[in-house]
Amino acid sequence: STLGDFIEDENNAPPDDSAMGQLLSERMEDVLASLSAREHRVLQLRFGLHDGRSYTLEEVGQKFGVTRERIRQIEAKALSKLRHPRRSRRLRDFLE
């Protein structure tokens, strides 16, 4: 053993945090896959689930060629679906 084996690397997350984050990402993808492709993509863009950047309603609307109001409606419908007990149950463990 060397001294380096016993010094914590503060730049890396603890292994259990990394594992939990990976599990949450997988669960989130499973839940989002239950939505329509359009709803899935809108939520990815709006909440930065794809590239870490959250896009505005206007920006997402431009990508889809629709108004920001239509994107707001699609987002609201998708979030409503995610609140359904059958879907939200899969993510509830991560909220406690």
C-alpha positions in Angstrom: 0.0 0.0 0.0 1.0 3.6 -0.6 -0.1 6.8 1.1 -2.1 7.6 -2.0 -4.3 4.6 -1.4 -5.6 6.1 1.8 -6.1 9.8 0.7 -9.6 10.7 -0.5 -9.9 12.1 -4.0 -12.1 15.2 -3.5 -12.5 15.7 -7.2 -14.5 12.5 -7.6 -17.9 11.7 -6.1 -18.1 8.8 -3.7 -18.8 5.5 -5.4 -22.3 5.2 -3.8 -23.2 8.7 -5.1 -22.1 7.7 -8.6 -24.0 4.5 -8.5 -27.2 6.2 -7.2 -26.8 8.9 -9.9 -26.5 6.2 -12.6 -29.5 4.3 -11.3 -31.6 7.6 -11.2 -30.6 8.3 -14.8 -31.6 4.8 -16.0 -34.9 5.1 -14.1 -35.6 8.5 -15.5 -34.9 7.3 -19.1 -37.3 4.4 -18.5 -40.0 6.7 -17.3 -39.5 9.2 -20.1 -39.6 6.3 -22.6 -43.2 5.8 -21.6 -44.1 9.3 -23.1 -44.5 10.1 -26.8 -41.2 10.8 -28.6 -42.2 14.5 -28.8 -43.0 14.8 -25.1 -39.8 13.0 -24.2 -37.7 15.4 -26.4 -39.5 18.5 -25.1 -38.8 17.5 -21.5 -35.2 16.7 -22.3 -34.6 20.1 -23.8 -36.6 22.1 -21.2 -34.9 20.5 -18.2 -31.4 20.0 -19.6 -31.6 16.2 -19.4 -29.7 15.7 -22.6 -26.8 18.1 -22.6 -27.1 19.9 -19.3 -28.5 23.0 -20.9 -32.1 24.0 -20.2 -33.8 25.6 -23.3 -36.5 28.2 -23.2 -40.0 27.6 -24.5 -39.1 29.8 -27.4 -35.9 27.9 -28.3 -37.7 24.5 -28.1 -40.5 25.9 -30.2 -38.1 26.9 -32.9 -36.5 23.4 -32.9 -40.0 21.9 -33.4 -41.4 24.6 -35.7 -44.2 25.4 -33.3 -45.1 28.3 -31.0 -43.8 28.5 -27.4 -47.4 28.2 -26.3 -47.7 24.8 -28.0 -44.4 23.7 -26.3 -45.9 24.8 -23.0 -48.9 22.6 -23.6 -46.8 19.6 -24.6 -44.7 20.1 -21.5 -47.7 20.4 -19.2 -49.3 17.2 -20.7 -46.0 15.3 -20.3 -45.6 16.4 -16.7 -49.1 15.5 -15.9 -48.5 12.0 -17.3 -45.4 11.7 -15.1 -47.4 12.6 -12.0 -49.5 9.6 -12.5 -48.9 7.2 -9.6 -47.9 4.3 -11.9 -45.1 6.4 -13.4 -44.1 8.5 -10.3 -43.7 5.4 -8.2 -40.6 4.5 -10.1 -38.9 7.7 -9.1 -40.3 8.2 -5.6 -37.4 6.3 -3.9 -35.0 9.0 -5.1 -37.0 11.8 -3.5 -36.7 10.6 0.0 
